[in-house]
Amino acid sequence: MKTHVYIDGFNLYYGAIKGTKLHWLDLLKLSRSLFPEFQIERVWYFTAMVSGRKDDLNKPLRQQAYINALRTFPEVIVQLGQYVTHKKILPLVEPLSALRPRAEFAQVLRTDEKGSDVNLAVRLLHEAHQNMFDVGIVISNDSDLVEPIRIVRKELHKTIGVVNPHKYPSKELVANADFVRQIREGLLEKCLLPLSCTNASGKTYHCPDKWRV
């Protein structure tokens, strides 16, 4: 059963990685650990490059090191979306202070990740149409992916599974998948990359000190 895995990077991050030191994650090993019964030949990882912040200027450098390390594995393909930053007026939960008791709104700088879910959906549909896999597995809990998953299963007659990185799975995804699995507690710790990864050209990428477990 030739299998391709499609990973929503930000959904995985916010569901299972944020707040831990498990950022140096081996996505191929994770996929094969979740599904030892399938022949996983390709792993797609959809994400976007983050920006540095005043309190963490090295964040983009760590992410780039991770992406470079992932790319040392020929089975793993990284596809990048983008961040879009814009000003937005949002309502306040409470007034800012006693000096401004009537303040109801504030202008904030909001950064949204764009493209990853669309890129994932397009790639999943394209490879299904091209008959490039027997089983497709989506690692995400984003209900926006229901329609492409439904098409792949119902119209293209492929087996499709969903892995939920969050505590509770999306009911819509569950209803449209052939099978659903949860990322078990402790699994990520067993699926970390080596501290150093070397590509075919001899270039080595090291796990950032901040991420070392």
Buried (B, 14 or more C-beta within 10 A) or exposed (E): EEBBBBBBBBBBBBBBBEEEEBBBBBBBBBBBBBBEEBEBEBBBBBBBBBEEEEEEEEBBEBBEBBBBBBBBBEBBBBBBBEEEEEEEEEEEEEEEEEEEEEEEEEEEEEEEBEBBBBBBBEBBBEBBEEEBBEBBBBBBBBEBBBEBBBBBBEEBEBBBBBBBBBEEBBEBBBEBBBEBBBBEEEBBEEBBBEBEBEBEEEEEBBBBEEBEE
